[in-house]
Amino acid sequence: MSQTIPTVCPPVSGTFAGLSVLALQAALMQAQQALINLETGALVATVSYAQGEGNRSVTYSRADSGRLRQLIAELQAALGLRARRAIGVRFA
């Protein structure tokens, strides 16, 4: 099941200010692939993206998977994607 990326304006402030929607989508896909690589046994994974006139690159190890998950959540939020929460059930 694929997610449809909504049409959103690029962020004007914060970590991802200046990035286009396409750049955010590319960074999200790269971060997700890096997490998959880490979780399936790769020792390190690198995520990089261009922002303004510079580039940013971060290398993650298996111990950093929590930070990588946080980056993915931030990118999803910048793109207007929301993670689905489990529905709680209460029995009285």
C-alpha positions in Angstrom: 0.0 0.0 0.0 1.6 3.3 -1.0 1.2 6.6 0.6 0.2 9.6 -1.4 2.4 12.6 -0.6 0.1 15.6 -0.2 0.9 18.8 -2.0 2.4 21.0 0.7 4.4 24.2 0.8 8.0 23.8 1.7 8.8 24.7 5.4 9.7 28.4 5.9 11.3 27.9 9.3 13.0 25.1 11.2 15.5 22.5 10.3 14.2 21.9 6.8 13.6 25.6 5.8 14.6 26.2 2.2 14.1 22.6 1.1 11.7 22.0 -1.7 9.0 19.3 -1.3 10.9 17.2 -3.8 14.0 17.5 -1.7 12.1 16.6 1.4 10.6 13.5 -0.3 14.1 12.4 -1.5 15.5 12.9 2.0 12.6 10.9 3.5 13.2 8.0 1.1 16.9 8.0 1.8 16.4 8.1 5.6 13.9 5.2 5.3 16.3 3.2 3.2 19.1 3.9 5.7 16.9 2.6 8.5 16.1 -0.5 6.5 19.8 -1.0 5.9 20.7 -0.6 9.6 17.9 -3.0 10.7 18.9 -5.6 8.2 22.6 -5.8 9.3 24.5 -3.0 7.6 27.0 -1.5 10.1 26.5 2.1 9.1 24.3 4.2 6.8 24.6 7.7 5.5 21.8 10.2 4.9 22.6 13.4 3.0 20.7 16.3 1.4 21.3 19.7 0.0 19.9 22.7 1.8 20.4 26.2 0.4 23.9 26.6 -0.7 25.3 23.8 1.5 25.0 20.0 2.0 24.4 18.1 5.1 25.4 14.5 5.6 25.0 12.3 8.7 26.3 8.8 9.3 24.3 6.5 11.5 25.3 3.3 13.2 23.0 0.6 14.6 23.1 2.3 17.9 21.6 5.5 16.3 18.5 3.9 14.9 16.4 6.0 17.4 17.9 9.2 16.0 17.2 8.0 12.5 13.6 7.2 13.3 13.3 10.7 14.8 14.6 12.2 11.5 12.1 10.2 9.5 9.3 11.4 11.8 10.4 15.0 11.4 10.6 14.7 7.6 7.1 13.1 7.5 5.8 16.0 9.6 7.4 18.5 7.3 5.6 16.8 4.4 2.3 16.7 6.2 2.3 13.0 6.7 1.1 11.7 10.0 2.1 8.4 11.6 -1.0 6.3 12.3 -1.5 5.4 16.0 -2.9 2.2 17.2 -6.5 2.3 18.4 -6.8 1.6 22.1 -9.5 -0.7 23.3 -10.9 -0.5 26.8 -13.0 -3.2 28.5 -15.2 -2.2 31.3 
